[in-house]
Amino acid sequence: MEDPQHLVYQPSKGFTLKEIQSLLFEGQKLTLSAEATQRVARCYEFLKTFAADKVIYGINTGLGPMAQYHIEDSVAKQLQYNVIRSHSTGAGNPLPPLYTKAAMLARLATFLQGHSGVHNSLLELLLAFINRGICPFIPEHGGVGASGDLVQLAHMALALIGEGEVYYKGRLRACEEVLKEEKLSPFDICIREGLSMTNGTSVMTGIGLVNLIYAKQLLGCSIFASVMMNEIVSSYDDYMSPVLNGSKRHLGQQCIARLMREWAGGSRLQRKREKELFQRHTKKVFERKIQPYYSLRCVPQILGPIWDTLENVEKVLVNELNSACDNPIVDFETENIYHGGNFHGDYVSFEMDKLKIAITKLTMLTERQLNYLLHDKINGILPPFVNLGVLGLNYGLQGSQFTATSTTAECQALSTPMYIHSIPNNNDNQDIVSMGTNAALMAKTIIENSFQVMAIHFMALVQAVDCLEIQSQLAPQPAVIYKEIRSFFPKFVDDTPKYKEIEQMKNYLMNHPQWKLEF
């Protein structure tokens, strides 16, 4: 019987995003099937025999522009250690352990393709790091994403050979100490593992996978917030009509509209146009808006392209995850070694730039909806800044809007593409690079920013519900969310600091199962 706490990796299937999510967020452990380890062993044994009397990059040659220099067998093993130590040159903030664990999973996945020529003992140690929560110290800055994440992966490799530092049980410690405590031995280089550990797209892919998981969560938040917005202002419900949205042939738009209809089901606040307007009228001026602002009415059309973008990001990242991103590629089936550029990160870089733009646009929509709620002259039904106190004496969410506005502006600046920012380096050996890790890190910041803006928006939404006293008229699902939020963020009248509440709301939104979307 299979252990539900363990995921068994099968080479024929590879990893899915759902499995990666369970390994990263749900405490599931990973086990490798015999088929997986046998494939890796066959690749290693082939390389060991094949490399005996041939010139192979990174085994008996120097690296990068120094590949023209022959390396004697007597120092070939030292070459592998040198590449790890010489490239452990990162700078800046450390990558959080969650993202490091994702990068280790991505690195393990590329080894499991059986094209890297590594020894199975490397997989065993990497698997132990993943399952035991040992996360190498990896600085954010350093990689240009061309020979992959050379610098960041070198820091991962440094820990695997027993050097450097690791995060373990919430503390940054010397790797050597943690290995002794866990009764693990540092990896001993066999043939080419130094190059294999440092060569590839695993860090940008790992960061990208976490970004994608959180971006899908954000999209769910935005859909739900848009439903509540339209309930608060009592919009006509035909903006989410299946006929209207079906007349435009974009799957994302139709999926957004469908979810909005589901989450708005049972609402007593959204109105029917056919009941109120499709009849004879004598009024010269209508009190209620015939059509609401675009930030309310055009949600399927705005969020639809974001849905489609995330769907493609998932496809590309999962493909990258289950690919061999090493160089050279060792193939025991054709009994050959192929030199090329599978380490190049353009696929990931391009998708991270698209993700950045998509989440920035989502953040802009959130900021505009928030402004609608806080601007009494626009909404016409709420006090300024949803202020439930004394106007002039109290300020409601006026201060919080500054945070939302400035954070949205930062997202806009960060959404400039990295994919087209290639700078030649490495003696022009790397004459065109992907900057994929930079793109993934910038997407990470944009996503974090977006959750902050979304948190302030949800604070305004529940305040607006209380101001209008419409709690009992909400659709069932928004009513549940309203009650959950009010359990930790009560209605406020007096002015108090809100920075802790913003953080608490952000954490609630990031982890709430309601927003988990399946494409």
N, C-alpha and C positions, 0 to 999 in steps of 0.2 A: 504493500500500500504506500502511495506517495505521501511524503511529509508535507503538509500545507505550509510549514515554515521554511521549506527549502525549495528553491527553484532549480531544476536540473537543466543545464544548458545542453541543447542538442544542435550540432552543426547544421543539420538539414533544415532547421527552423530559424536559427538565429534569435536575436533579441527583438521583442516588440517594445513600443513606448510604454505600454501598460506594465510590462515586466520590469522595465527600468524604474518606473515610478514606484512599484512595490519594493524594489531593492533599496531605493533612496529614501522613501518616505514611510514605509510600512514595516520596517524591521525585518524583511524577508532576507534569508541567507541564500547564498548561491553555491551550487554543487556542479561539478563538471562531469559529464557522462564519459564512459569509457571510450566511446566513439570519438569524442572531442580530443581527449588526451592522446589517443592512438594516432590521430591525424597529425598532431603536433610532433609526436615522436618520429613518425615517418619522414616528416619534413627535415627534422634535425639530422637524422641518420643519413639522409640523402646529401645534405649540405656537407656533412663531415667527410663523406667519401668524395664528393664532387670537387670540393675546394682544395684537395690535396696538392694538385699541380697546375692550378689555373690562376689567372689574375682576376680577382673579384673585388669590386669596389668595397671598401670598408672592412675588408678582411686582411688583405695584404697590400693595400694601398692607403695613402693618406685620404683625408676627407675634404670635401668641397673643392676649392681651387688647388689644394695640395694633393689631389688624387693622382697626380703624375709621379709622385714619389713612392717608390716601392718600400714596403715594410717587411723586414726580415721576420721569419717565423719565431725567432727567439724573443721578439718584443711585440708580437701580434696581440697577445693578451693585454699587454700594457696599453696598447692603442685604445682598446675598448674602455678601460678605466679613464684614460686621458680625455676621451671625448665627453664623458659624463662630468668629470671635475672641471674641465676647461669651459664648459658651457653652462655651469651653474652660476650664472651671472645676473639673475633677475633682480628687479628693483620694485619699489612701490609696496602697496598694501598686500598682505597675504591673501591668497584665494581662500574663501571660506571652506571649511571641511566638506560641506554638502557638495560643492562644485568639484572639489578635489576627488571625492569619492566617485562622482559621475565620470570624471576624467580617467580614473583608474579602471572603471568598468569599460569605458571606451577603448582603453589600451589593451585590456584583457581580451575584448571582443576581436580586435585586429589580430592578436596573436593566435586566437582560436580559429582563424581562417586557415591556418596551416601553411602560410606563405612567408613566414619571417625567419625560419631556421633557428628558433630559440629552443632551449632545453626546457622540458616540462617542469623542472624545479623552479624556474622563473614564474611560471603560471601558478604553481602551488603557493609561492610566497606572496605574489600579487593577490591571489584569492584570500589568503590569510589576512592581509592588510584590509581588504574590502569587508570581509565578514567580521573582523574584530574591531573595526572602527579606527584603524591606524591611518592617519591622513598626512602625507608628506607636506612639509612647508613649501609652498609654491608661490613666489611673488607674481603679481599680476602682469608686470611689464617685462618684455624681453623678446617675445616671439614676433616674427614678421609673417608667419604662416606660409612659408614657401617650402623649406625642408620640413614643413610642419611646424610644430610648437617646440623647436629645438631647445630653447632656454627653459621653458616651463617643464618640458618632459625630462630635461636633465636633472632638475630638482627632484622630480619623482624618482628617477633612477638613482639619484644620490642616496635617497632613503633606502631603496631596495638593496644597495650594496653596503648598508649599515652606517652610512655617514649622514651628515646634515641633521635636520630636526623634523619632528612630526608632531601633529596634534593628536593627543590621546587622552580620552576622558576629560575633555575640556581644557587641557593644558598643553602648552608648547614645551616639548622636552627633547633631549638629545635622543636621536634614533637608536643609538647603541644601547642606551638604558632600557628603552621600551622593548627592543628585541630580546634582550636578556630576560626581562620580566615576563614576556610572553613565550619564552623558550623557543625562539625562532633564530635561525642562522641567517646572516647576510647572504645574498646571492653571490655565488662564485662564477665569474665569467667563464663560459665554455668556448664559444667561437666568435660570434658577432653580436652578442646581446647588448653591448654598450651602444652600438649604432641602432639596433632594433628598438631599444627602450627610448631613445631620444628622437626618433625619426617618425613623423606622422602627425595626423590632425586630431589626436585624441583629446587634447585639452580644449580646443575650440569646440569640438563635438560634444564633450561632456558639459561644458558651460551652456552650449546651445540647447541640449536636451533639457536641462533645468529651466532655461529661459522659456522653452516651448511649453513645459508643464505649467509654469506660472502664467504665461501669456494666455493659455486656454482658460485658466482660472479667471484672469482679468476680463476676458471676453464674456464669460458667464456673468460676472459682476455687472458689466456694462449693459448686457441684455436685461438683467433683472432691474437695475436702476432705471432703465428706460421705461419699463413697465410701470414702476411706481411713479415715475414722473408723469406719465400720461394719465394715471389714476388721479394723482393730486390735482391736475389741472382739468380733469373731466373731459379729456379729448374724445372726439368721435373715433370709433374703433376701426374704421375702414382702412386706416394706414397700414394695418397688419393683415388685411384681407388676403385669403389664398388666391382669389381671382386677380386682384391688383398685382400682387407680387409674383404670381404665376405667369403674368403676361410679360415679364422680363426674364430672360432665360439665363439667369445666374443662380446656381445652386446655393451659394452662400446666402444670398438675399432671401431665398425661399426658406432656408433653414432658420435664419434669424426670425423671420415672420412667424414661422410655425412655433418656435419656442416662446415667442412673445404671446401668441394666442393661448398656448398651454398655461403659461405662468399667470396670464391675466384672466383665466377661466373662472367664472363665478363673481367677477367684479360687479359691484353696483354703482361704480363711479364713471366708468367709460360709457359714452353715450352712443346711440344708434342714429346715424344721419338720416336714415329713411323714415324714422319716426318723427324727427323734429324739423327737418328741412325739406323733405320731398313732399311738400304740400303747399297750398296757396298761402302766401304771406303778404301782409299789408305794411309791415314795418319798413321804414326808410333806413334805419340803422340797427344792426344786430348787436346785442349786448355781448354775446359770446363770440369768440373768434370762429369764423367759418373753417379756417385751417390754422393749426398751431404753427409755431416757428419750426424751422427745419431741424433743429436739434431734437425735437420731439417727433415730428412727422416723418422724417427721412431716416429713422434709425435702421430699418432693414437695408436701405440703399447704402448707408455709411458703414455699418458693421458687416454687411455681406462680403465686400472685398477683403475684409480682415479675416473673416471665416475662411475664405478661399485661400488666402495667403498662408494662414496657419496650417491648413490642410497640406499645402505643398511643402512647407517647412518640415512638417512631420515626415513626409515621404522622403525628402532629401536627407534629413538627419538620420533616419533609421537605415537608409541605404548606406550612408557613410559609416555608421556604427558597425554594420555587418559586412564591411569591406576590409580588404587588406590595404592599409595606407602606408606601407613600409617601402623601402627602396634599398637594394634591389629586391625583386619578388623571386622567392625561391619556390620552384614548382617541381615537386617530386613526380608528378604524373607525366609531365612531358620531359622530365629529367633535364631541366635547363634552368638558368638563372637570367632574369630579364631586368635590365637597367632602364629606369624611366623616371616618372615623377608622380607616383601615386600619393606622395606626401603633400602635394600642393593643395592648399585649402580653399580654392576658389568656390567650390560648391557650397561649403559652409559659410564662407564670407558673404557671398551674394545673398544667401537666405537670411543671414543675421541682419544684413542691411535692410532687406525687405521687412523683416520682423520689427526692426527699429522704427521704420516709417509707419508700419501698421499700428503699433502700440502708441506711437506719438499721436496719430490721428484719433485713436480711441481716447487718449488722454485729453485731446482738444475737445472732443465731444463731451466728455465728462465735465470739463471746465465750463463749457457753454451751458450745459444743463444746470450746473451749480450756480452760475451767474443768473440764470433765469429764476431760480428759486430765491436768490438773495436780492434781486433787483425788483423792488415793489412797483416801480413804474412800468416794468415789462410784464410781470405776472398779474398785477392788478388784484391779487387775492391774499397776499401775505405781507406782513410788516417788513420793513427793511432788514436784511440780513437774518431773516426768520427770528427776529428779536422778540422773545416772549416777555420781556421785562418792560421797563419804562423807557420810551424812546428818548434819546439824548443822555439819559443817565446810564442805561445799559447798552450793550453793543452786539449781543448775539454772536453770530459767526463772522463778524466783520474782519477781525484779525486773522481768522483761519483762511479767509479768501485770499489774503496776501500770499500765504504759503502755497495755496493751490495754483495761483497765477504764476508765481516765480518758478515753481517746480515744473509747470507745463512749459514755460519758456525754455528751461534747461533741456527738456526733452526735445524741443524743436531744434535747438542748436546741436544736440548730440546725434540727431537723425541724419546728419550729413554722411553720405556713404564712405566707408573705408575701402570697399572693393576696388575703387578707382584711384586709391591713394598709394599706388605702388612706388617704392623708392628702391632703386638698385643698391645692393650691398654685397658683402662677402667677395670682395675683389671683382664685382660684377658677375660672379658665377650665378648668383641669384639676381638676375637682371630684371625680372618681373615677379612680384610677390603678391600674396593675397591679403595680407593684414587681417586674416580671419579671426585671430584671437582678440585683436583690438575691437573688431566689429562685434564679437560675442560679448566682450566685457562692456562695451557701450550699450548694447541691447540689455544687458543685465541691469545697468544703472537706470535706463529708461523704464524698465519694468518695475523696479523698486520705486522710482518716482511716481509712476502711474498708480501704484497701490496707495501711495500717500494722498494723491489727489482724490482717488476713489473713496478713501476713508472719510475725508472731509465732506464729500458729496453725500455719503450715506448718513453722516451726522445731520446734514441739512434736510435730507429726505424725512427722517423720523421726526425731526423738529416740526417740519411742515405738516406732517400727518397730525401731530398733537395740536398745532395751532388751529387747524381747520376742524379738528375733532371728527375725523373720518375713519378712525381705527376700525369701527365695526362694519364699514362698507368696503374695505379692501378685499381683493380677491383672496381666497384661502392661502395660497402660497406666500404672497407678500405679507399677509397678516402674521404668518408664522415667523418670517424673518424680522418683522417689526418687533414682535414680542421678544425674540432672542436678543436683538440689539438693545432693547430697553432693559433687559435683565442685567447688562453690564454698563450701559450708557443711558442713565435715566434722563428724563426730561429736565432741562435746566432753564432757569429764569435769570438767576444772578450770574455775574461775570466771574469766571474762574479760569485758571490756566488750562489749556486744552491739549498740550503737547503729549501728555501721557495717554489721554483718550484717543488721540489720533493714532498713536502706536498700537494701542489695544484694538482699535477698529481695523487697522491694517492687518494685524495678525488674524483677526476673525475672518476677514475677507479672503486672505491667502489660503486659509485652511478649511473653509466651509465646503462640505460635500455638495451642497446645492448647485455650485457653479461648475462642477466637473462635466465637461463636454466630451462627447464621443463623436468623432468624425466618421 
